[in-house]
Amino acid sequence: MGWREVLTATVLVSALGYFVDVYDLLLFSIVRVPSLTALGLSGAALLDRGVLLLNVQMAGLLVGGVLWGVLGDKRGRKSVLFGSIALYSLANLANALATNVAEYAILRFVAGVGLAGELGAAVTLVSELLPARSRGYGTAIVAGVGILGAVAAALVGRYLSWRVAFALGGALGLLLLLLRVRLAESGLFQALPSAVARGRLRTLLSRPRTALRWLCIVVAGIPVWYAVGILVTFSPELSVPLKVGGVVNAGLAILWCYVGIAAGGFVLGAMSQRLGKRRAFLALGILGVLAVSVALLEVRWLRLWAFYATCAMLGAATGYWTVLMTSAAESFGTNVRATVVTTVPNLIRGAVVPLTLAFQALRPSAGLVNAALWVGLATCGLALLALFGVPETHGASLDFVEGGPAPAPPPPEDAPLGA
């Protein structure tokens, strides 16, 4: 495998697109406290309204996940890349001008709808354009570079005002549109016969095995957003009962978490491709999230640097996200692939809504730390069980339709590269 084969314009521009997507997606978590404080909130309202706004954004992701996924299979992968980034860029520019929580909530919902399309369309396009021998490397680059958008968001949120941070994200998105004008469309999508039904949710839901495969992939990824959406986002609040030796800054916690995710995503994605294993690295990542989460919530009196280092380790474990997205692309036919790969990450992100609701429901009786721990144990346990329904897809051909012939099996290890 030559790097020239992987480092194509499509891969690099998709990586930059995901960079901006992650920047905008995580920016609210980073500027939650200063932005809500500037709007006149204080005390418990910072947490309560923060959960509300996070859930509104995630609800937008759920709506957008279905919308952009279906459009990606009906109209093409490129159209989703253009439409989604234009919508969330304009929403973030407007968010910089918000004057109250109601406006803030509406714009976070609209931005969430826009943010939903970026990753799924990018991974679908890259997976379909690259040969099987380098597919995992391509998605690892997209995820590894893209995740660094959270690092940029943390730095911007730390040194610039929250309004400037939102405006910058919107401006970057609009500039990125210029780079996407000359991207190639997927040949597999263009070759689909017109008679083949495209982007139909009924195709996924009407067959129990297909629906179960889709559900299992989603559930297997939920620990990622348990780690980010609860442990890291609300790390300032959790650090108080954990008696961390210093004041935890949510922006720094997210920064170090996403440094870990970028490194873990690239390493786990590349190793999964190199060793020809998908499910083994999914299990490794979930077990890693479980182990680090328990350690984080059970250890007291951590020094501040040790707390941030633990956030980085938690992020490295959630790097299995890269492998999960590759598996999602490889598990479904071309006629519904964009629908699946776009809905999967957004259903996972949207799962933060029931997770945070469970967290808040348990908090009065169990306490902040135990509530987070119990939600994490349940989430990781279900994810491990879900792996039994996730197929091993390394090396499979993507040239098939759902309801048609099964994908080709992986080539033998000694097969020539062009096989």
C-alpha positions as CSV (number, residue, x, y, z in Angstrom):
1,M,0.0,0.0,0.0
2,G,1.5,3.3,-1.1
3,W,0.6,6.5,0.7
4,R,0.1,8.2,-2.6
5,E,-2.9,5.9,-3.1
6,V,-4.4,7.0,0.2
7,L,-3.5,10.7,0.3
8,T,-5.9,11.8,-2.4
9,A,-7.7,15.1,-2.7
10,T,-10.9,13.4,-1.6
11,V,-9.3,12.0,1.6
12,L,-7.6,15.2,2.5
13,V,-10.6,17.5,1.8
14,S,-12.9,15.1,3.7
15,A,-10.5,15.2,6.6
16,L,-10.5,19.0,6.7
17,G,-14.3,18.9,6.5
18,Y,-14.5,16.6,9.5
19,F,-12.0,18.9,11.2
20,V,-14.5,21.8,10.9
21,D,-17.4,19.5,11.8
22,V,-15.8,18.4,15.0
23,Y,-14.8,22.0,15.9
24,D,-18.4,23.1,15.6
25,L,-19.8,20.1,17.2
26,L,-17.7,20.3,20.4
27,L,-17.6,24.1,20.6
28,F,-20.7,24.4,22.7
29,S,-19.3,22.0,25.3
30,I,-16.2,24.1,25.5
31,V,-17.9,27.5,25.7
32,R,-20.9,26.3,27.7
33,V,-20.0,28.1,31.0
34,P,-18.7,31.4,29.6
35,S,-21.5,31.7,27.0
36,L,-24.3,31.0,29.4
37,T,-22.7,33.2,32.0
38,A,-22.6,36.0,29.5
39,L,-26.3,35.5,28.9
40,G,-27.1,36.0,32.6
41,L,-27.1,32.4,34.0
42,S,-25.3,31.2,37.1
43,G,-25.1,28.4,39.6
44,A,-27.2,25.3,38.9
45,A,-28.6,26.9,35.8
46,L,-25.3,26.5,34.0
47,L,-25.6,22.7,34.3
48,D,-29.4,22.5,33.7
49,R,-29.5,24.8,30.7
50,G,-26.3,23.3,29.5
51,V,-27.9,19.8,29.4
52,L,-30.9,21.3,27.7
53,L,-28.9,23.0,24.9
54,L,-26.7,19.9,24.5
55,N,-29.8,17.8,24.1
56,V,-31.3,20.2,21.6
57,Q,-28.2,20.1,19.5
58,M,-28.2,16.3,19.6
59,A,-31.9,16.2,18.6
60,G,-30.9,18.2,15.6
61,L,-28.2,15.6,14.8
62,L,-30.8,12.9,14.9
63,V,-33.1,14.7,12.5
64,G,-30.2,15.6,10.2
65,G,-28.8,12.1,10.3
66,V,-31.9,10.7,8.6
67,L,-32.3,13.7,6.3
68,W,-28.7,13.7,5.0
69,G,-28.4,10.0,4.9
70,V,-31.4,9.5,2.7
71,L,-30.3,12.4,0.5
72,G,-26.8,10.9,0.2
73,D,-28.2,7.7,-1.3
74,K,-30.8,9.4,-3.5
75,R,-28.8,12.5,-4.7
76,G,-25.2,11.6,-4.2
77,R,-22.5,11.8,-1.6
78,K,-21.2,15.2,-2.8
79,S,-24.5,16.9,-2.5
80,V,-24.6,16.1,1.2
81,L,-21.1,17.4,1.8
82,F,-22.1,20.7,0.3
83,G,-25.6,21.1,1.8
84,S,-24.7,20.0,5.4
85,I,-21.6,22.2,5.7
86,A,-23.4,25.3,4.3
87,L,-26.3,24.9,6.8
88,Y,-24.1,24.4,10.0
89,S,-21.7,27.2,8.9
90,L,-24.6,29.7,8.6
91,A,-26.1,28.5,11.9
92,N,-22.8,29.0,13.7
93,L,-22.4,32.5,12.3
94,A,-25.8,33.4,13.6
95,N,-25.1,31.7,16.9
96,A,-22.4,34.3,17.5
97,L,-25.2,36.9,17.7
98,A,-27.5,35.0,20.1
99,T,-28.8,37.2,22.9
100,N,-30.8,34.7,25.0
101,V,-31.2,31.0,25.7
102,A,-34.2,30.5,23.4
103,E,-32.2,31.9,20.4
104,Y,-29.2,29.8,21.4
105,A,-31.4,26.6,21.5
106,I,-32.9,27.2,18.1
107,L,-29.5,27.8,16.5
108,R,-28.0,24.8,18.2
109,F,-30.8,22.7,16.7
110,V,-30.3,24.0,13.2
111,A,-26.5,23.6,13.5
112,G,-27.1,20.1,14.7
113,V,-29.1,19.3,11.6
114,G,-26.3,20.6,9.5
115,L,-23.5,18.9,11.4
116,A,-25.2,15.5,11.0
117,G,-24.2,15.1,7.3
118,E,-20.5,15.7,7.2
119,L,-18.9,12.5,8.7
120,G,-21.3,10.0,7.1
121,A,-20.9,11.4,3.6
122,A,-17.2,11.8,3.9
123,V,-16.6,8.2,5.2
124,T,-19.0,6.8,2.6
125,L,-17.2,8.7,-0.2
126,V,-13.7,7.7,0.9
127,S,-14.7,4.1,1.5
128,E,-16.2,3.8,-2.0
129,L,-13.3,5.5,-3.8
130,L,-10.4,3.6,-2.1
131,P,-9.5,0.0,-2.8
132,A,-10.2,-2.5,0.0
133,R,-6.5,-2.8,0.8
134,S,-6.3,0.8,1.9
135,R,-9.8,1.6,2.9
136,G,-9.1,1.5,6.7
137,Y,-6.1,3.8,6.3
138,G,-8.2,6.3,4.5
139,T,-10.9,6.5,7.1
140,A,-8.2,6.6,9.8
141,I,-6.7,9.7,8.2
142,V,-10.1,11.3,7.9
143,A,-10.9,10.6,11.6
144,G,-7.4,11.3,12.9
145,V,-7.1,14.7,11.2
146,G,-10.8,15.6,11.7
147,I,-10.8,14.9,15.5
148,L,-8.1,17.5,15.9
149,G,-10.9,20.0,15.2
150,A,-11.8,19.6,18.9
151,V,-8.3,20.6,19.9
152,A,-8.6,23.7,17.7
153,A,-12.0,24.4,19.3
154,A,-10.5,24.0,22.8
155,L,-7.7,26.4,22.0
156,V,-10.0,29.0,20.4
157,G,-12.5,28.7,23.2
158,R,-9.7,29.3,25.7
159,Y,-8.2,32.4,24.2
160,L,-11.1,34.0,22.3
161,S,-14.6,35.0,23.3
162,W,-17.4,32.6,22.7
163,R,-19.0,34.8,20.1
164,V,-15.7,35.0,18.1
165,A,-15.3,31.2,18.4
166,F,-18.7,30.5,16.8
167,A,-18.1,33.1,14.1
168,L,-14.7,31.5,13.3
169,G,-16.3,28.1,12.9
170,G,-18.9,29.4,10.5
171,A,-16.3,31.2,8.4
172,L,-14.1,28.1,8.2
173,G,-17.0,26.1,7.0
174,L,-17.9,28.5,4.2
175,L,-14.2,28.6,3.1
176,L,-14.1,24.8,3.0
177,L,-17.0,24.8,0.4
178,L,-14.5,26.2,-2.1
179,L,-12.2,23.2,-1.7
180,R,-15.1,20.8,-2.4
181,V,-16.1,22.1,-5.8
182,R,-13.9,19.6,-7.7
183,L,-14.3,16.5,-5.6
184,A,-15.2,13.3,-7.5
185,E,-18.5,11.6,-6.9
186,S,-18.5,7.9,-6.0
187,G,-18.3,5.6,-9.0
188,L,-20.2,2.9,-7.1
189,F,-23.1,5.3,-6.5
190,Q,-23.1,6.5,-10.1
191,A,-23.1,2.9,-11.4
192,L,-26.2,2.0,-9.4
193,P,-29.0,0.9,-11.8
194,S,-31.9,3.4,-11.8
195,A,-34.3,0.5,-10.9
196,V,-32.5,-0.1,-7.5
197,A,-34.4,1.6,-4.6
198,R,-32.1,4.1,-2.9
199,G,-32.0,5.6,0.5
200,R,-35.2,3.9,1.8
201,L,-35.4,3.3,5.6
202,R,-37.9,0.6,4.8
203,T,-35.0,-1.4,3.2
204,L,-33.2,-1.4,6.5
205,L,-36.1,-1.8,8.8
206,S,-38.2,-4.4,6.9
207,R,-35.6,-7.2,7.3
208,P,-35.0,-8.2,10.9
209,R,-31.4,-9.2,10.4
210,T,-30.5,-6.0,8.6
211,A,-32.2,-3.9,11.2
212,L,-30.5,-5.8,14.0
213,R,-27.1,-5.3,12.3
214,W,-27.7,-1.6,12.1
215,L,-28.9,-1.4,15.7
216,C,-25.9,-3.4,16.9
217,I,-23.4,-1.0,15.2
218,V,-25.1,2.0,16.8
219,V,-25.1,0.4,20.3
220,A,-21.5,-0.6,20.0
221,G,-20.5,3.1,19.5
222,I,-22.5,4.7,22.4
223,P,-19.6,4.4,24.9
224,V,-17.8,7.1,22.8
225,W,-20.5,9.6,23.6
226,Y,-20.9,8.5,27.2
227,A,-17.2,9.4,27.6
228,V,-17.4,12.7,25.8
229,G,-20.9,13.8,26.6
230,I,-20.9,13.0,30.3
231,L,-17.5,12.4,31.7
232,V,-15.6,15.1,29.8
233,T,-18.3,17.7,29.2
234,F,-19.3,17.7,32.8
235,S,-15.8,17.2,34.2
236,P,-15.8,20.5,36.1
237,E,-18.8,19.4,38.1
238,L,-17.5,15.8,38.5
239,S,-14.1,17.0,39.7
240,V,-15.5,18.5,42.9
241,P,-16.7,15.2,44.5
242,L,-13.6,13.5,43.0
243,K,-11.5,16.1,45.0
244,V,-9.2,16.8,42.0
245,G,-6.3,19.0,43.1
246,G,-7.2,22.1,41.1
247,V,-9.9,23.7,39.1
248,V,-10.8,21.6,36.0
249,N,-11.5,23.6,32.8
250,A,-14.0,21.9,30.5
251,G,-12.1,23.2,27.4
252,L,-8.8,21.7,28.5
253,A,-10.5,18.4,29.4
254,I,-12.0,18.2,25.9
255,L,-8.7,19.3,24.4
256,W,-6.8,16.4,26.0
257,C,-9.6,13.9,25.4
258,Y,-9.6,14.7,21.7
259,V,-5.8,14.6,21.5
260,G,-6.3,11.0,22.7
261,I,-9.1,10.3,20.3
262,A,-7.1,11.6,17.3
263,A,-4.1,9.4,18.3
264,G,-6.2,6.4,19.2
265,G,-8.4,6.7,16.1
266,F,-5.4,6.7,13.8
267,V,-3.5,3.9,15.6
268,L,-6.6,1.6,16.0
269,G,-7.8,2.3,12.5
270,A,-4.4,1.6,10.9
271,M,-3.8,-1.5,13.1
272,S,-7.3,-2.8,12.3
273,Q,-6.5,-2.5,8.5
274,R,-3.0,-4.0,8.9
275,L,-4.0,-7.0,11.0
276,G,-7.3,-7.6,9.2
277,K,-9.5,-7.3,12.3
278,R,-12.4,-5.1,12.9
279,R,-14.4,-6.6,15.7
280,A,-11.3,-7.3,17.9
281,F,-10.4,-3.6,17.9
282,L,-14.0,-2.6,18.6
283,A,-13.9,-4.8,21.7
284,L,-10.5,-3.5,22.7
285,G,-11.8,0.1,22.5
286,I,-15.0,-0.6,24.5
287,L,-13.1,-2.4,27.2
288,G,-10.6,0.5,27.3
289,V,-13.5,3.0,27.8
290,L,-14.9,0.9,30.6
291,A,-11.5,0.5,32.4
292,V,-10.5,4.2,32.2
293,S,-14.0,5.4,33.2
294,V,-14.1,3.2,36.3
295,A,-10.6,4.4,37.2
296,L,-11.5,8.1,36.7
297,L,-14.6,7.8,38.8
298,E,-13.2,5.7,41.6
299,V,-9.8,7.4,42.2
300,R,-9.8,10.5,44.5
301,W,-7.3,13.3,45.0
302,L,-5.9,13.2,41.5
303,R,-3.6,16.1,40.6
304,L,-4.8,18.3,37.9
305,W,-2.3,17.1,35.3
306,A,-3.2,13.5,36.1
307,F,-6.9,14.2,35.6
308,Y,-6.2,15.7,32.2
309,A,-3.9,12.7,31.4
310,T,-6.8,10.4,32.3
311,C,-9.0,12.3,29.9
312,A,-6.5,11.7,27.2
313,M,-6.4,8.0,27.9
314,L,-10.2,7.9,27.8
315,G,-10.0,9.6,24.4
316,A,-7.5,7.1,23.1
317,A,-9.8,4.2,24.0
318,T,-12.8,5.9,22.2
319,G,-10.6,6.0,19.1
320,Y,-12.3,2.8,18.1
321,W,-14.8,5.2,16.6
322,T,-12.7,5.1,13.4
323,V,-13.0,1.3,13.1
324,L,-16.7,1.4,13.8
325,M,-17.3,3.9,11.0
326,T,-15.3,1.7,8.6
327,S,-17.3,-1.3,9.7
328,A,-20.6,0.5,9.1
329,A,-19.6,1.4,5.6
330,E,-18.5,-2.1,4.8
331,S,-21.6,-3.8,6.3
332,F,-24.3,-2.4,4.0
333,G,-25.0,-2.1,0.3
334,T,-24.4,0.9,-1.9
335,N,-28.1,1.7,-2.2
336,V,-28.4,2.4,1.6
337,R,-24.7,2.9,2.6
338,A,-24.9,6.7,3.0
339,T,-28.1,6.3,5.0
340,V,-26.4,3.9,7.4
341,V,-23.1,5.7,7.7
342,T,-24.8,9.0,8.3
343,T,-27.4,7.8,10.7
344,V,-25.0,5.6,12.8
345,P,-22.8,8.5,14.2
346,N,-25.8,10.7,14.7
347,L,-27.8,8.0,16.5
348,I,-24.7,7.5,18.7
349,R,-24.4,11.2,19.3
350,G,-28.1,11.5,19.9
351,A,-27.8,8.7,22.5
352,V,-26.3,11.4,24.8
353,V,-30.0,12.6,25.3
354,P,-31.1,9.4,27.2
355,L,-27.7,9.1,28.7
356,T,-27.8,12.6,30.2
357,L,-31.5,12.1,31.2
358,A,-30.5,8.9,33.1
359,F,-27.5,10.7,34.6
360,Q,-29.7,13.5,35.9
361,A,-32.4,11.1,37.1
362,L,-29.9,9.1,39.1
363,R,-28.0,12.1,40.5
364,P,-30.4,13.0,43.4
365,S,-30.3,9.5,44.9
366,A,-26.9,8.2,43.8
367,G,-24.8,11.3,43.7
368,L,-23.0,12.8,40.8
369,V,-20.1,10.3,40.6
370,N,-22.2,7.1,41.1
371,A,-24.8,8.3,38.6
372,A,-22.0,8.7,36.0
373,L,-20.5,5.3,37.0
374,W,-23.8,3.4,36.7
375,V,-24.6,4.9,33.3
376,G,-21.2,4.0,32.1
377,L,-21.3,0.4,33.3
378,A,-24.7,-0.1,31.6
379,T,-23.5,1.6,28.4
380,C,-20.3,-0.4,28.0
381,G,-22.0,-3.7,28.9
382,L,-24.7,-3.2,26.2
383,A,-22.0,-2.2,23.7
384,L,-20.0,-5.4,24.3
385,L,-23.2,-7.5,23.8
386,A,-23.9,-5.6,20.6
387,L,-20.6,-6.8,19.1
388,F,-22.1,-10.2,18.6
389,G,-24.3,-8.7,15.9
390,V,-21.5,-6.7,14.2
391,P,-20.1,-8.7,11.2
392,E,-16.3,-9.0,10.5
393,T,-16.0,-7.1,7.2
394,H,-12.3,-6.4,6.7
395,G,-11.4,-6.7,3.0
396,A,-15.0,-7.1,1.8
397,S,-16.1,-5.7,-1.6
398,L,-18.5,-2.7,-1.4
399,D,-19.9,-3.4,-4.9
400,F,-23.3,-4.8,-3.8
401,V,-26.8,-3.6,-3.0
402,E,-28.8,-4.3,0.1
403,G,-31.1,-7.2,-0.7
404,G,-28.8,-8.3,-3.5
405,P,-25.8,-10.6,-3.6
406,A,-23.7,-10.8,-0.5
407,P,-20.4,-8.9,-0.5
408,A,-17.3,-10.8,-1.6
409,P,-15.2,-12.4,1.1
410,P,-11.8,-11.0,2.0
411,P,-9.0,-12.0,-0.5
412,P,-6.4,-14.5,0.8
413,E,-3.4,-13.0,2.6
414,D,-1.0,-13.9,-0.2
415,A,-3.2,-12.4,-3.0
416,P,-1.5,-9.7,-5.2
417,L,-2.5,-6.1,-4.3
418,G,-4.6,-5.8,-7.4
419,A,-6.7,-8.9,-6.7
